[in-house]
Amino acid sequence: METEDDYGIVVNADGEIRKIVVEPDFNGSPDNKNIVIPPTFKDVVVKMCPEIVDIVSKGYREHIVYNPMNFEPVYTYLVGIDLYFDNHNGMKKSKNEYGKEIDDYFKMTYSDMDYITFHVQSFIFPPEKSNKDKFFELFGKG
């Protein structure tokens, strides 16, 4: 039987480490600049997933691979995002499923940019309204 600890390390019954799951960190990258999600792409995501009300960039990671034919560098980018949900619909899928869907939507929207992928960092939900907020919403003067 395999178990995963708080740090993402999976250990089998014999105590051997099987794999280490690492979440990308978008804050510590030295080349991390403030980037924004393009409005057109944001509109596509919000229309295709009505439970999502906003998508916000948390930064990016740049990765360099070399073309084996001519040894020129090829840059790929992983964009970290936070998904904001509404109270009514809520979350319907896992981070991984949303990430795959958002990658697909991006490839459909910008078919010439196949070197960009997305990683869902966080799900963010609006705060629950307190009884006081609900009371004044109902009885308060406009």
Sequence and secondary structure as in RCSB ss.txt:
>XXXX:A:sequence
METEDDYGIVVNADGEIRKIVVEPDFNGSPDNKNIVIPPTFKDVVVKMCPEIVDIVSKGYREHIVYNPMNFEPVY
TYLVGIDLYFDNHNGMKKSKNEYGKEIDDYFKMTYSDMDYITFHVQSFIFPPEKSNKDKFFELFGKG
>XXXX:A:secstr
  EE TTSEEE TTS EEEE     SSS TT       HHHHHHHHHH TTEEEEEEEEEEEEEEE TTT  EEE
EEEEEEEEEE TTT   S HHHHHHHHHHHHHHHSTT TTEEEEEEEEE      HHHHHHHHHS  
